[in-house]
Amino acid sequence: MVHEYRWLLSQILFSPIDLFFTEESFDTQYYYARFALETPDFHNFISTFSSQILLFMKYIIENQELLIHDIETGEISDKVDMSKKARQYLQEHVSPNPQRASFLRKEFAKGTNEIFSRIWPSLSSISTIGNGGFASYTRELRTYLSEKVKIFHYGYIASEGIFAVCIDYEDENALLIPDSCFYEFLPIGETDPCKTKTLDELIPGEEYEFIITNQSGFYRYRMKDIIKVERYCNNCPMIHFSRRKNQCLNAVNEKVTETLLDSAFIKSCEALDVTLKDYVVTTVNISSSFRYNFFIELNTNDTTIYKQFARIFFKELKLACPLVERDIKAKELSSPSFYFLPSNSFREYKKTLFKDNWNQSKLLHIYDDPRKLDYFYNCDSFQYQCDDIPNELDEESTLLQDKLAVN
């Protein structure tokens, strides 16, 4: 069906259109990056998920020398994985551009802060799904952009349908589409599936399980998504995706949601001025209690920072979810373990998922089966056990507490 939009795509894409439809094997990241970098008049990123845009940006940063060299000389590096036919086609569409290459080389030499706004001055917006589980990727990609670049979140969209659309830039809340299907909303904590609410009965600030009935055959279908109602706009609810129903740490009824984890990670990163690349967490059974195992990648390899980060995060997690501290005191939960992973661990992990034909864009953060995390256990990580944290704060910890208080 995409072939029907060939002409339209040719007007909005900066790369040769034929390779967009080809079945030839080639390095698509190089293909898009090469033509994007050579195009100074670049206005908008469009991608399903913000994680995909972030990966694209990182590819350019890590391969800048190769890309700039090829732009300067009009060549296609032998290091690029590409079939002979695809290479020949692409070679016909490139020529030496030393002036652009010189400009790019100077800008990259200044560092990566706001780099993509500097090399593409016309870049004004990004259209993507960048909230919920993708919020951490969105925060990181913003470091490569200036404040003038605005993000337009698509809204609440799933394979089952389009349910809500955003109506303004930088607003993660989406306007529910009343006639997309018939909606039911089950209040959180309600166990009777018959006691649902309809559109006009929703309360701003409350969370609900999302249930749909549509003409495609779904009858009272429970999406297992939790949405939060923020406000009403012209008598229609404004909502945003909060979390997956089964995506929480709940070993002993503590119910640590991804939103709570995200809050603790944000405050920990701010306290130490570091960037969270990604994380996963699982619950393991040890003797007579449970323990969280966190696998974390930061933008540093400093083990001192790792220890400080673990301390701050553990403190913020207990503040965000007091039930965690309650269960630790009751010896039902043990203090968490942290595995700080080497650089690019998550990138390599996503490559393994891709080889297995999994959806590498929608990486889960909370795993209910520790066996799925063999890759991370086998990484050359720095492990830190929070049981090592003393009860009395030492001088270093006091300084961290002071910094947290100021923030």
Secondary structure, DSSP 8 states (H G I E B T S, - for coil): -GGGGHHHHHHH-SS-SHHHH--S-B-HHHHHHHHHHH-S---EEEEEEHHHHHHHHHHHHHTHHHHHHHHHHT---TTS-B-HHHHHHHHTT----HHHHHHHHHHHHT-STTHHHHH-TT--EEEEE-SGGGHHHHHHHHTTS-TT-EEEE-EEEETTEEEEEE-STT---EEE-TTSSEEEEEETT---TT--B-GGG--TT-EEEEEEE-TTS-SSEEEEEEEEEEEEETTEEEEEEEEETT-EE-SSS--EEHHHHHHHHHHHHHHHT--EEEEEEEEEEETTEEEEEEEEEES---HHHHHHHHHHHHHHHHHH-HHHHHHHHTTSEEEEEEEE--TTHHHHHHHHHHHTT--SSS--SEES-GGGGHHHHTS--EEEEGGGS-SS--HHHHHHHHHHHH-
